[in-house]
Amino acid sequence: MTADATYPARPETGADDTGDVQDPAAARRAVAARFAALTCAGDPAGGAGPPLAEVPLRRPRRTAARLRALYELGRADLSLARLAEGHLDAVAILDEVAGAPVGPGERWAVWAARPPAPAPGARCLDGRWLLDGVRPYCAGAHCCTHALVSADAVDGRRLFAVRLAQSGVRPVAGSRRAVGMAGSDACDVAFTAAEGVPVGGVGAYTDRPGSEHAAAGVAACLLGGARAVAETLYASARRRTQDAFGAAHLGAVDTLLSSAVTVLERAARDIDADPLDARGAARIRGLRVQALAELVCAEVLAHVGRGAGGTPLCHDARHARAAADLSVLMRLHPVERGLAELGRLFCARDDNGNDGGEDVR
C-alpha cells in the first residue's frame, strides 16, 4: 500500500495560489485567507480540505478521519496545516478541559510549548488574570482571533484563553525573518497586562489524555508535507521521464511514506480503542509516532534532493516552498529529544518489562 492509496490525492489546482516563495508577506496573507475560509465554510475547490468545523474531535472515536484531514492539509500547504492543527488542538482542549465550544468565526492558536526562554507570567489582580512577558514563535500571531497561552502563575503553570484583539497583546515586529513556514504567521508575541481566562486548573491541559494524542496530529501534518516534497519524483514517474537513479529514490520515498502512514493508521485505531488512556500507552505511542514522522521527513528530503537534483528547488516555486517549510517545521520538534525520552522510558521499566506502554510489535 502506498501513501497515495491510503489518503486521497491532493486535487490539482493548476496554479501556485498560496503565495510567492520570494515574498514571505504575500505567503502569510494568502495562507491567512485560506485559514479564514477553512474556519468558516471551507475551501474544497482550492484543495485545502473540509471546513475545520467538520473535522471530528478525537472523543467520538474518529481519529483516523481527523488525521486524514491534517495529512491532506499538510500536503496542500504545510503552513496552512500548522494553523489548522493549532485551531483543532485548541478546539479539543476547550472541549476536553472546559467543555466549551469555540464561537462562530473564531480562529484559535495554541501557544503552550515550553520555550527555552522564560514563559510569560500570570498574576491574579482583583479577580482578573493578567499575563506579562514574551512568548516566541507564535503561529497565527496576526491572523488568529484567540489563543490558548500557557503562563507561569504562583501555583504553577496554567493555560489561559486570550482574546488577541486587546491592547496588551502585540506581535513583535521583526521577530520573524525566515522563508520556511512564512505562511504560518509565526513571530514572537509580547503580553503586557493582557487579560486571560483560565482553562482548567494547574496542569489540566497537559494532564489530560488528549495532550499525548495530539502528537499524532503533528505527525500527520509532517507526513503530508513530506508527500508534497516527494511530488516532484511522483510526477516524473507519471510522465515516464525518470531514469533508474531517480526511480530508486522514488521507491525508497514511497516505502518510507507508506510505512509511516500505516503506523499513523495504527495509532489512530489504538487511540480510539483507549481514548482515556487507561492502559497508560499514550505517551510512548505519541513519542514513537512523532519521532518516526520526523525521521521519515529527513529521509524524504534527502532522497528527493538526490533523486531530483537542484532543478526543482531552482525552478519550481511550489516545491521550493514545500521543502523549506518541511525543513523548518520538523526542526521545531527535535527528534533527538523525543528519542531520548523514549529511551529513558524503556530504561525505567520494572523487572517484568512493564513500562505502561504498548508492546513492541
C-alpha positions as CSV (number, residue, x, y, z in Angstrom):
1,M,0.0,0.0,0.0
2,T,1.3,3.4,-0.9
3,A,0.7,6.7,0.8
4,D,-1.5,7.7,-2.1
5,A,-3.5,4.6,-1.8
6,T,-4.1,5.3,1.9
7,Y,-5.0,9.0,1.7
8,P,-6.8,10.8,-1.1
9,A,-4.6,12.6,-3.6
10,R,-4.4,16.4,-3.4
11,P,-6.5,17.9,-6.1
12,E,-4.5,19.7,-8.8
13,T,-5.3,23.4,-8.8
14,G,-3.2,24.2,-11.8
15,A,-1.8,27.3,-10.1
16,D,0.5,28.2,-7.2
17,D,-2.0,30.1,-5.2
18,T,-0.6,30.1,-1.7
19,G,1.8,33.0,-2.0
20,D,5.1,33.9,-3.6
21,V,8.0,31.9,-2.2
22,Q,10.1,35.0,-2.7
23,D,7.7,37.2,-0.6
24,P,7.0,35.9,2.9
25,A,4.5,38.7,3.5
26,A,2.5,37.6,0.4
27,A,2.6,34.0,1.6
28,R,1.3,35.0,5.0
29,R,-1.6,36.9,3.6
30,A,-2.5,34.1,1.2
31,V,-2.4,31.4,3.9
32,A,-4.3,33.6,6.3
33,A,-7.1,34.0,3.8
34,R,-7.3,30.2,3.2
35,F,-7.2,29.6,7.0
36,A,-10.1,32.1,7.5
37,A,-12.1,30.3,4.7
38,L,-11.5,26.9,6.4
39,T,-12.7,28.1,9.7
40,C,-15.9,29.3,8.1
41,A,-17.2,27.3,5.1
42,G,-14.1,25.5,3.9
43,D,-12.3,25.8,0.5
44,P,-12.9,22.4,-1.3
45,A,-12.3,24.0,-4.7
46,G,-8.8,25.0,-3.7
47,G,-7.9,21.6,-2.4
48,A,-7.2,22.7,1.1
49,G,-9.7,20.3,2.7
50,P,-13.0,20.3,4.5
51,P,-14.2,23.1,6.8
52,L,-12.4,22.7,10.2
53,A,-15.8,22.6,11.9
54,E,-16.4,19.3,10.1
55,V,-13.1,17.7,11.3
56,P,-14.1,15.4,14.1
57,L,-12.8,15.6,17.7
58,R,-10.9,12.7,19.0
59,R,-13.6,11.9,21.5
60,P,-16.2,10.4,19.1
61,R,-13.5,7.8,18.1
62,R,-13.0,9.1,14.6
63,T,-9.3,9.8,15.0
64,A,-8.4,8.4,11.6
65,A,-10.7,10.9,9.9
66,R,-9.1,13.7,11.9
67,L,-5.5,12.6,11.0
68,R,-6.5,12.2,7.3
69,A,-7.7,15.8,7.2
70,L,-4.4,17.0,8.7
71,Y,-2.4,14.9,6.3
72,E,-4.3,16.4,3.3
73,L,-3.8,19.9,4.7
74,G,-0.1,19.3,5.1
75,R,0.1,18.0,1.6
76,A,-1.7,21.1,0.3
77,D,0.3,23.6,2.3
78,L,2.3,23.0,5.5
79,S,1.8,26.5,6.8
80,L,-1.9,26.2,6.4
81,A,-1.8,22.8,8.1
82,R,0.1,24.2,11.1
83,L,-2.5,26.9,11.6
84,A,-5.3,24.3,11.2
85,E,-3.7,21.8,13.6
86,G,-3.4,24.6,16.2
87,H,-7.0,25.6,15.8
88,L,-8.2,21.9,16.0
89,D,-6.0,21.3,19.0
90,A,-7.5,24.4,20.8
91,V,-11.0,23.1,20.0
92,A,-10.1,19.7,21.5
93,I,-8.5,21.3,24.6
94,L,-11.5,23.6,25.2
95,D,-13.8,20.6,24.8
96,E,-11.8,18.2,27.0
97,V,-10.9,20.6,29.8
98,A,-13.6,23.2,29.9
99,G,-16.5,21.6,28.0
100,A,-16.7,24.8,25.9
101,P,-17.1,25.3,22.2
102,V,-15.4,28.0,20.1
103,G,-17.5,30.8,18.8
104,P,-18.5,31.4,15.1
105,G,-15.7,32.9,13.1
106,E,-13.1,32.5,15.8
107,R,-9.7,31.3,14.8
108,W,-7.6,29.8,17.6
109,A,-4.0,29.0,18.2
110,V,-2.2,27.1,21.0
111,W,0.9,28.8,22.3
112,A,1.8,26.4,25.1
113,A,5.1,24.8,24.2
114,R,7.8,25.2,26.9
115,P,10.1,27.8,25.4
116,P,13.9,27.9,26.0
117,A,13.4,31.4,27.5
118,P,11.2,32.1,30.5
119,A,7.5,31.7,29.8
120,P,5.1,34.7,30.3
121,G,4.0,35.1,33.9
122,A,0.4,35.2,35.1
123,R,-0.9,37.2,38.1
124,C,-4.4,37.5,39.6
125,L,-5.5,41.0,40.3
126,D,-8.9,41.8,41.7
127,G,-10.2,38.5,40.2
128,R,-8.7,39.1,36.8
129,W,-5.8,37.1,35.4
130,L,-3.2,39.2,33.6
131,L,-0.3,37.9,31.5
132,D,3.1,39.6,31.1
133,G,6.1,38.5,29.1
134,V,7.2,37.4,25.6
135,R,6.4,34.1,24.0
136,P,8.5,33.1,21.0
137,Y,7.4,31.7,17.7
138,C,3.6,32.0,18.0
139,A,1.9,30.7,14.8
140,G,-1.1,32.7,13.7
141,A,0.1,35.8,15.6
142,H,-1.7,38.2,13.3
143,C,-4.5,36.1,11.7
144,C,-5.9,34.3,14.8
145,T,-8.6,35.8,16.9
146,H,-7.8,33.9,20.1
147,A,-5.1,31.8,21.6
148,L,-4.6,29.3,24.4
149,V,-1.5,30.6,26.1
150,S,0.5,28.9,28.9
151,A,1.9,31.1,31.6
152,D,3.6,30.6,35.0
153,A,1.5,31.6,38.0
154,V,2.4,31.4,41.6
155,D,0.8,28.0,42.0
156,G,2.2,26.5,38.8
157,R,1.8,26.6,35.0
158,R,-1.7,27.4,33.8
159,L,-3.4,27.7,30.5
160,F,-5.4,30.8,29.6
161,A,-7.8,31.7,26.8
162,V,-6.7,35.1,25.5
163,R,-8.5,37.4,23.1
164,L,-5.8,38.7,20.8
165,A,-7.6,41.9,19.8
166,Q,-6.6,43.7,23.0
167,S,-4.0,46.4,23.7
168,G,-2.0,44.1,25.9
169,V,-1.2,41.7,23.1
170,R,1.4,42.8,20.5
171,P,3.2,40.7,17.8
172,V,6.9,41.7,18.0
173,A,7.9,43.4,14.7
174,G,11.0,42.0,13.0
175,S,11.0,38.8,15.1
176,R,10.2,36.6,12.0
177,R,12.7,36.7,9.1
178,A,12.8,33.1,7.7
179,V,11.4,32.0,4.4
180,G,10.4,28.5,5.6
181,M,6.9,28.3,7.1
182,A,6.5,32.1,6.3
183,G,2.8,31.5,5.7
184,S,2.3,30.2,9.3
185,D,2.4,33.8,10.5
186,A,4.7,32.9,13.4
187,C,6.5,35.5,15.3
188,D,7.2,36.5,18.9
189,V,4.3,37.9,20.8
190,A,4.6,40.3,23.8
191,F,2.0,40.3,26.6
192,T,1.6,43.4,28.8
193,A,-1.2,43.0,31.4
194,A,-3.1,41.0,28.8
195,E,-6.3,39.6,30.2
196,G,-6.8,35.9,30.1
197,V,-9.4,33.4,31.2
198,P,-8.1,30.3,33.0
199,V,-8.8,27.0,31.2
200,G,-8.9,24.4,33.9
201,G,-6.5,24.3,36.9
202,V,-2.8,24.0,37.1
203,G,-1.5,21.4,34.6
204,A,-5.0,20.5,33.5
205,Y,-4.2,20.8,29.8
206,T,-1.1,18.6,29.9
207,D,-2.6,16.0,32.3
208,R,-5.5,15.1,30.0
209,P,-5.0,12.1,27.7
210,G,-5.6,14.3,24.7
211,S,-2.3,16.0,25.3
212,E,-0.4,12.8,24.3
213,H,-2.8,12.0,21.5
214,A,-2.1,15.4,19.9
215,A,1.4,14.2,18.7
216,A,-0.3,12.1,16.1
217,G,-1.8,15.2,14.6
218,V,1.6,16.9,14.3
219,A,2.9,13.7,12.7
220,A,0.1,13.7,10.1
221,C,0.9,17.3,9.1
222,L,4.6,16.4,8.8
223,L,3.9,13.4,6.6
224,G,1.6,15.4,4.4
225,G,4.4,17.9,4.0
226,A,6.8,15.1,3.1
227,R,4.4,13.8,0.5
228,A,4.2,17.3,-1.0
229,V,8.0,17.4,-1.2
230,A,8.0,14.0,-2.9
231,E,5.6,15.1,-5.6
232,T,8.4,16.0,-7.9
233,L,9.5,12.4,-8.0
234,Y,6.0,11.0,-8.3
235,A,5.3,13.5,-11.2
236,S,8.4,12.4,-13.1
237,A,7.3,8.7,-12.8
238,R,3.8,9.6,-14.1
239,R,5.4,11.4,-17.1
240,R,7.8,8.4,-17.5
241,T,10.7,10.8,-17.6
242,Q,12.5,9.2,-14.6
243,D,15.8,7.3,-15.0
244,A,16.8,4.3,-13.0
245,F,18.6,6.5,-10.5
246,G,15.5,8.6,-9.8
247,A,13.3,5.6,-9.7
248,A,15.4,4.0,-7.0
249,H,15.0,7.2,-4.9
250,L,11.2,7.2,-5.6
251,G,11.0,3.6,-4.4
252,A,12.7,4.5,-1.2
253,V,10.5,7.5,-0.7
254,D,7.3,5.6,-1.4
255,T,8.4,2.8,1.1
256,L,9.1,5.4,3.8
257,L,5.8,7.3,3.3
258,S,3.5,4.3,3.0
259,S,5.1,2.6,6.1
260,A,4.7,5.8,8.1
261,V,1.1,6.2,7.1
262,T,0.4,2.6,8.1
263,V,1.9,3.4,11.6
264,L,-0.3,6.5,11.7
265,E,-3.4,4.5,10.9
266,R,-2.5,2.0,13.7
267,A,-2.0,4.9,16.1
268,A,-5.5,6.2,15.2
269,R,-7.0,2.8,15.9
270,D,-5.2,2.5,19.3
271,I,-6.3,6.0,20.3
272,D,-9.9,5.2,19.5
273,A,-9.7,1.9,21.4
274,D,-8.4,3.6,24.5
275,P,-9.3,7.3,24.3
276,L,-8.9,7.9,28.1
277,D,-5.5,6.2,28.1
278,A,-6.5,3.6,30.7
279,R,-3.5,1.5,29.6
280,G,-1.1,4.3,30.0
281,A,0.2,3.8,26.5
282,A,-0.4,7.3,25.0
283,R,3.0,8.8,25.9
284,I,5.1,6.1,24.3
285,R,2.8,6.0,21.3
286,G,3.0,9.7,20.8
287,L,6.7,9.8,21.1
288,R,7.1,6.9,18.6
289,V,4.7,8.3,16.0
290,Q,6.2,11.8,16.1
291,A,9.8,10.6,16.1
292,L,9.1,8.3,13.1
293,A,7.4,11.1,11.2
294,E,10.4,13.4,11.7
295,L,12.9,10.6,10.7
296,V,10.9,9.9,7.6
297,C,10.7,13.6,6.7
298,A,14.5,13.8,6.9
299,E,15.0,10.8,4.7
300,V,12.4,12.0,2.2
301,L,14.1,15.4,1.9
302,A,17.5,13.6,1.3
303,H,16.1,11.1,-1.2
304,V,14.2,13.8,-3.2
305,G,17.2,16.1,-3.2
306,R,19.5,13.4,-4.6
307,G,16.9,11.9,-6.9
308,A,15.6,15.2,-8.4
309,G,18.7,17.3,-8.1
310,G,18.7,21.1,-7.8
311,T,16.3,21.8,-10.7
312,P,13.0,21.8,-8.8
313,L,14.5,23.8,-6.0
314,C,15.5,26.5,-8.5
315,H,12.6,26.4,-11.0
316,D,9.5,25.1,-9.1
317,A,8.3,27.6,-6.5
318,R,5.8,25.1,-5.0
319,H,8.5,22.5,-4.5
320,A,11.0,25.0,-3.1
321,R,8.5,26.3,-0.6
322,A,7.4,22.8,0.4
323,A,11.0,21.8,1.0
324,A,11.7,24.9,3.0
325,D,8.5,24.6,5.1
326,L,9.2,21.0,5.9
327,S,12.8,21.7,6.9
328,V,11.7,24.3,9.3
329,L,8.6,22.6,10.8
330,M,10.5,19.3,11.6
331,R,13.2,21.3,13.4
332,L,10.5,22.7,15.8
333,H,10.2,19.2,17.2
334,P,13.8,18.0,17.7
335,V,13.7,14.2,17.1
336,E,16.6,13.6,19.5
337,R,14.6,15.0,22.4
338,G,11.8,12.6,21.8
339,L,14.0,9.6,21.2
340,A,15.9,10.3,24.4
341,E,12.7,10.4,26.4
342,L,11.5,7.2,24.7
343,G,14.8,5.6,25.6
344,R,14.5,6.7,29.2
345,L,11.0,5.3,29.5
346,F,12.3,1.9,28.5
347,C,15.2,2.2,30.9
348,A,12.7,2.8,33.6
349,R,10.8,-0.5,33.0
350,D,10.3,-2.7,36.0
351,D,11.7,-6.3,36.2
352,N,8.7,-7.6,34.4
353,G,9.3,-5.3,31.5
354,N,6.2,-3.3,32.3
355,D,6.5,0.3,31.3
356,G,2.9,1.1,31.0
357,G,3.2,1.4,27.2
358,E,2.4,-0.7,24.3
359,D,4.2,-3.9,23.4
360,V,6.7,-3.6,20.6
361,R,5.1,-5.3,17.6
